[in-house]
Amino acid sequence: MKKTIGFTLAAMTFVIGSTFAKAADVVWPTRPVQVIVPAGAGGDTDFNARQMARYFEKITGKPMVVTNVNGGGGTIAMSQVQGAAPDGNTLFFGHTGQLIVNEVSGLTDYKFDAKFDISCIAAVDKSVVLVAGKKAGVKDVKDVVAKGKAAPNSVIYGTELGGYSHLQGLIFQKQAGIQMKFVDVGSASDKITSLLGGRIHLASISYGPVKDYQTTGDMAMVGQYNKARNPLLGDIKTFNEQGMKFDMEKPYIVAFPKGTNPAIIQKMSDVMAQITKDPAYAKALEEGFKQPVAFYPTKEAITELNEVRNEYMQYKDLLRQKQ
């Protein structure tokens, strides 16, 4: 038995070693790499893509050209990458909202790895918080649960129906054991306006744009969606800390068209790993979106995405109702 195990480990070491050797030997990039981002300029996804591009050039000597392709909930950008040559010169940089939630909502009809080769999870957005407007009269999870149970559908949650924040609300609702009213209000800026005007009670938003409203008392931070508290968000508690078993972090994924050379996929993951070790990169994330460094190499990224997909698919019917 020991000999068999020893042989297996040796074989695994050889395979892993060969993979890394191929990644090191492959001549890539040979020209600027186009990064397709399924979001407009200035947002969190675009920010993370541009930080990656900045340090990618620093390491490889070749630039990444970030192209923002908005529309269709990310499907237009995804189709553009899928139709590109699988030569490593075009990649997708998006999050689970496009690659997984779109499938859950029915916007796409395929699993993420059917048309993409996943390279890595380049970063994880840990800055999103559940925010309550002042007129909602709630400060924390306990308050929201009490309000929701006292009067079903009295808590109004603002979102983009069928999207990522809609799913966040559905999972929160289930864990809280309440029934909320879901209202389609649009983008983050629209949510903020609606919260300040009292038209909605709750919304899921990145902390950066709303932190000043916490200081003025116009908004309360109900909870952060992270498994463990992101210290960059100050004293905002996680849902887990408030007795609710719930977390929903948002990974940013680097993916290539299906059929891309595995050595290129591995090399991109290796380069991203180097980027995350740069203190200047960590500082940029902290200053930009209160975001700590996070990274999953290829194998771990695929495992994580499959686990997330399995969890989210439980809400398929609810998300497709588009309440």
C-alpha positions as CSV (number, residue, x, y, z in Angstrom):
1,M,0.0,0.0,0.0
2,K,2.8,2.4,0.9
3,K,4.5,1.8,-2.4
4,T,1.3,2.4,-4.3
5,I,0.7,5.7,-2.5
6,G,4.3,6.7,-3.0
7,F,4.0,6.0,-6.7
8,T,0.7,8.0,-6.9
9,L,2.2,11.0,-5.2
10,A,5.2,10.8,-7.4
11,A,3.0,10.7,-10.5
12,M,1.0,13.6,-9.2
13,T,4.1,15.6,-8.5
14,F,5.3,14.9,-12.1
15,V,2.0,16.0,-13.6
16,I,1.9,19.2,-11.5
17,G,5.6,19.9,-12.2
18,S,4.9,19.4,-15.9
19,T,2.0,21.8,-15.9
20,F,4.1,24.5,-14.2
21,A,6.9,23.8,-16.6
22,K,4.6,24.3,-19.6
23,A,3.2,27.5,-18.1
24,A,6.8,28.8,-17.6
25,D,7.8,27.8,-21.1
26,V,4.8,29.1,-23.1
27,V,5.5,32.3,-25.0
28,W,2.6,34.4,-23.8
29,P,1.7,37.2,-23.9
30,T,3.2,38.2,-27.3
31,R,1.0,41.2,-27.8
32,P,-1.5,43.4,-25.9
33,V,-4.2,41.2,-24.2
34,Q,-7.8,42.5,-24.5
35,V,-9.8,42.3,-21.3
36,I,-13.6,42.4,-21.8
37,V,-15.4,43.8,-18.8
38,P,-19.2,43.4,-18.7
39,A,-19.7,46.7,-16.9
40,G,-19.3,50.4,-17.4
41,A,-16.2,52.4,-16.4
42,G,-15.8,53.5,-12.9
43,G,-17.5,50.7,-11.0
44,D,-16.1,48.0,-8.9
45,T,-15.7,45.4,-11.7
46,D,-14.0,47.9,-13.9
47,F,-11.7,49.1,-11.1
48,N,-10.5,45.6,-10.3
49,A,-9.9,44.8,-14.0
50,R,-7.8,48.0,-14.4
51,Q,-5.8,47.2,-11.3
52,M,-5.0,43.8,-12.7
53,A,-4.1,45.3,-16.1
54,R,-1.8,47.8,-14.5
55,Y,0.3,45.2,-12.6
56,F,0.1,42.6,-15.4
57,E,2.1,45.0,-17.6
58,K,4.5,45.6,-14.8
59,I,5.2,41.9,-14.5
60,T,5.0,40.7,-18.2
61,G,6.0,43.8,-20.0
62,K,2.9,43.6,-22.2
63,P,-0.2,45.7,-21.7
64,M,-3.8,44.7,-21.1
65,V,-6.4,46.8,-22.9
66,V,-9.6,47.0,-20.9
67,T,-12.7,47.2,-23.0
68,N,-16.1,48.0,-21.3
69,V,-18.9,46.1,-23.0
70,N,-22.2,47.0,-21.2
71,G,-25.7,45.6,-21.8
72,G,-27.7,42.4,-21.6
73,G,-26.7,41.8,-18.0
74,G,-23.2,40.9,-19.2
75,T,-24.3,38.5,-22.0
76,I,-23.0,40.8,-24.7
77,A,-19.6,40.9,-23.2
78,M,-19.6,37.1,-22.6
79,S,-20.6,36.4,-26.2
80,Q,-17.8,38.6,-27.4
81,V,-15.3,36.6,-25.5
82,Q,-16.8,33.2,-26.5
83,G,-16.5,34.2,-30.1
84,A,-12.9,35.2,-29.9
85,A,-10.0,33.0,-30.9
86,P,-8.8,30.8,-28.1
87,D,-5.2,32.1,-28.4
88,G,-4.9,33.9,-25.0
89,N,-5.3,37.3,-26.5
90,T,-8.8,37.9,-25.3
91,L,-10.1,37.2,-21.8
92,F,-13.2,37.9,-19.7
93,F,-13.1,39.7,-16.4
94,G,-16.4,39.6,-14.5
95,H,-18.0,38.2,-11.4
96,T,-20.4,35.5,-10.4
97,G,-23.3,37.8,-11.2
98,Q,-22.6,37.2,-14.9
99,L,-21.1,33.7,-14.9
100,I,-23.5,32.1,-12.4
101,V,-26.5,34.3,-11.5
102,N,-27.3,34.8,-15.2
103,E,-27.8,31.1,-15.5
104,V,-29.8,30.9,-12.3
105,S,-32.1,33.7,-13.5
106,G,-32.4,32.1,-17.0
107,L,-30.6,34.9,-18.8
108,T,-28.2,32.3,-20.1
109,D,-28.8,28.6,-20.6
110,Y,-25.4,27.1,-20.0
111,K,-23.0,26.4,-17.1
112,F,-20.0,28.7,-16.8
113,D,-17.4,26.1,-17.8
114,A,-19.3,25.0,-20.9
115,K,-18.1,28.1,-22.8
116,F,-15.2,29.4,-20.7
117,D,-11.9,28.1,-19.4
118,I,-11.5,29.5,-15.9
119,S,-8.0,30.8,-15.1
120,C,-8.4,32.1,-11.5
121,I,-10.4,34.2,-9.1
122,A,-8.4,37.4,-9.3
123,A,-10.0,39.2,-6.4
124,V,-13.1,39.1,-4.2
125,D,-15.3,42.1,-3.5
126,K,-15.7,42.2,0.3
127,S,-17.1,45.7,0.5
128,V,-20.8,45.1,-0.1
129,V,-23.1,45.8,2.8
130,L,-26.9,45.6,3.4
131,V,-27.9,49.3,3.9
132,A,-31.1,50.6,5.5
133,G,-32.4,54.1,4.9
134,K,-33.2,56.3,7.9
135,K,-36.9,56.2,7.3
136,A,-36.8,52.4,7.5
137,G,-36.4,52.6,11.3
138,V,-34.0,49.6,11.5
139,K,-30.4,49.4,12.5
140,D,-29.5,45.7,12.4
141,V,-30.6,42.2,11.4
142,K,-32.7,41.9,14.6
143,D,-34.6,45.0,13.7
144,V,-35.3,43.9,10.1
145,V,-36.5,40.5,11.2
146,A,-38.8,42.0,13.8
147,K,-40.3,44.5,11.3
148,G,-40.7,41.8,8.6
149,K,-42.4,39.4,10.9
150,A,-44.7,42.0,12.3
151,A,-46.0,42.9,8.9
152,P,-45.1,40.7,5.8
153,N,-44.1,42.7,2.7
154,S,-43.7,45.8,4.8
155,V,-39.9,45.8,4.3
156,I,-39.1,47.1,0.8
157,Y,-35.9,45.9,-0.8
158,G,-34.6,47.9,-3.8
159,T,-32.7,45.9,-6.4
160,E,-32.2,45.2,-10.1
161,L,-34.7,42.3,-10.6
162,G,-33.1,39.1,-11.8
163,G,-29.6,40.3,-10.9
164,Y,-27.0,39.7,-8.3
165,S,-28.4,42.0,-5.6
166,H,-31.9,40.4,-6.2
167,L,-30.4,37.0,-5.3
168,Q,-28.8,38.6,-2.2
169,G,-32.2,39.8,-1.1
170,L,-33.8,36.4,-1.7
171,I,-31.2,34.6,0.4
172,F,-31.4,37.1,3.2
173,Q,-35.2,36.9,3.2
174,K,-35.0,33.1,3.5
175,Q,-32.5,33.1,6.3
176,A,-34.5,35.8,8.1
177,G,-37.7,33.9,7.8
178,I,-39.6,37.0,6.4
179,Q,-41.3,38.1,3.2
180,M,-40.0,41.3,1.7
181,K,-41.3,43.4,-1.1
182,F,-38.8,43.6,-4.0
183,V,-38.8,46.7,-6.1
184,D,-36.7,47.3,-9.3
185,V,-34.9,50.6,-8.7
186,G,-31.8,50.3,-10.9
187,S,-28.1,51.0,-10.3
188,A,-26.3,51.8,-7.1
189,S,-26.8,55.5,-7.5
190,D,-30.5,54.9,-8.0
191,K,-30.7,52.8,-4.8
192,I,-29.0,55.5,-2.8
193,T,-31.5,58.1,-4.1
194,S,-34.4,55.8,-3.2
195,L,-33.0,55.0,0.2
196,L,-32.6,58.7,1.0
197,G,-36.1,59.5,-0.2
198,G,-37.6,56.7,1.8
199,R,-39.0,54.9,-1.3
200,I,-37.2,51.7,-0.3
201,H,-36.0,50.4,3.1
202,L,-33.0,48.2,2.2
203,A,-30.5,47.7,-0.6
204,S,-27.2,45.9,-1.1
205,I,-24.5,48.4,-2.1
206,S,-20.7,48.7,-1.9
207,Y,-19.7,50.6,1.3
208,G,-17.7,53.3,-0.4
209,P,-20.6,55.3,-1.9
210,V,-22.6,55.1,1.3
211,K,-20.1,55.5,4.1
212,D,-20.7,59.2,4.5
213,Y,-24.4,58.6,5.0
214,Q,-23.6,56.3,7.9
215,T,-21.7,59.2,9.5
216,T,-24.6,61.7,9.0
217,G,-27.1,59.1,10.3
218,D,-29.1,59.0,7.0
219,M,-28.3,55.3,6.6
220,A,-27.6,52.4,8.8
221,M,-25.3,49.5,7.9
222,V,-27.3,46.4,8.7
223,G,-24.5,43.9,8.0
224,Q,-21.6,43.0,5.7
225,Y,-21.9,39.9,3.4
226,N,-18.5,38.4,4.3
227,K,-17.7,35.1,5.9
228,A,-15.4,36.8,8.3
229,R,-15.5,40.5,9.1
230,N,-13.6,42.8,6.6
231,P,-11.8,45.1,9.0
232,L,-11.6,47.8,6.3
233,L,-15.3,48.3,6.8
234,G,-14.9,49.4,10.4
235,D,-17.3,48.0,13.0
236,I,-20.0,46.8,10.6
237,K,-20.9,43.3,11.8
238,T,-21.3,40.3,9.5
239,F,-24.6,38.5,9.3
240,N,-23.0,35.5,11.0
241,E,-22.0,37.7,13.9
242,Q,-25.7,38.7,14.3
243,G,-26.9,35.1,14.5
244,M,-27.8,34.6,10.8
245,K,-25.9,31.9,8.9
246,F,-25.4,33.9,5.7
247,D,-22.5,35.2,3.6
248,M,-22.3,36.1,0.0
249,E,-19.0,37.4,-1.2
250,K,-18.5,38.4,-4.9
251,P,-15.5,36.9,-6.7
252,Y,-14.0,38.4,-9.8
253,I,-13.1,35.8,-12.3
254,V,-10.6,35.7,-15.1
255,A,-11.8,33.4,-17.9
256,F,-10.7,32.6,-21.5
257,P,-12.6,31.3,-24.5
258,K,-13.1,27.6,-24.4
259,G,-10.2,25.7,-25.9
260,T,-7.5,28.0,-24.8
261,N,-4.0,26.4,-24.2
262,P,-3.9,25.2,-20.6
263,A,-0.4,26.5,-20.3
264,I,-1.7,30.0,-21.0
265,I,-4.5,29.6,-18.5
266,Q,-1.9,28.5,-15.9
267,K,0.4,31.3,-16.7
268,M,-2.3,33.9,-16.3
269,S,-3.1,32.4,-12.8
270,D,0.6,32.5,-12.0
271,V,0.9,36.1,-13.0
272,M,-2.1,37.1,-11.0
273,A,-0.6,35.3,-8.0
274,Q,2.5,37.5,-8.3
275,I,0.3,40.6,-8.6
276,T,-1.4,39.9,-5.3
277,K,2.0,39.9,-3.6
278,D,2.7,43.5,-4.6
279,P,2.1,45.9,-1.6
280,A,1.2,48.7,-4.0
281,Y,-1.6,46.5,-5.5
282,A,-3.0,45.8,-2.0
283,K,-2.9,49.5,-1.1
284,A,-4.8,50.3,-4.4
285,L,-7.6,47.9,-3.5
286,E,-7.9,49.2,0.0
287,E,-8.0,52.8,-1.0
288,G,-10.3,52.2,-4.0
289,F,-13.1,49.9,-2.6
290,K,-12.1,49.0,1.0
291,Q,-11.1,45.6,-0.5
292,P,-8.5,43.2,1.0
293,V,-6.4,41.1,-1.3
294,A,-7.9,37.7,-2.2
295,F,-6.9,35.1,-4.8
296,Y,-7.8,31.5,-5.9
297,P,-5.6,29.7,-8.4
298,T,-7.3,27.7,-11.2
299,K,-8.2,24.5,-9.4
300,E,-9.4,26.2,-6.2
301,A,-11.3,28.8,-8.3
302,I,-13.3,26.1,-10.2
303,T,-14.1,24.3,-7.0
304,E,-15.3,27.6,-5.4
305,L,-17.4,28.5,-8.4
306,N,-19.1,25.1,-8.5
307,E,-20.0,25.3,-4.8
308,V,-21.4,28.8,-5.3
309,R,-23.4,27.6,-8.3
310,N,-24.9,24.7,-6.4
311,E,-26.0,27.1,-3.6
312,Y,-27.4,29.7,-5.9
313,M,-29.4,27.2,-8.1
314,Q,-31.6,26.5,-5.1
315,Y,-33.2,29.9,-5.8
316,K,-33.7,29.4,-9.5
317,D,-37.5,29.4,-9.4
318,L,-37.7,32.5,-7.1
319,L,-35.2,34.5,-9.1
320,R,-37.0,33.7,-12.3
321,Q,-40.3,35.0,-10.9
322,K,-38.9,38.6,-11.2
323,Q,-41.3,39.7,-8.4
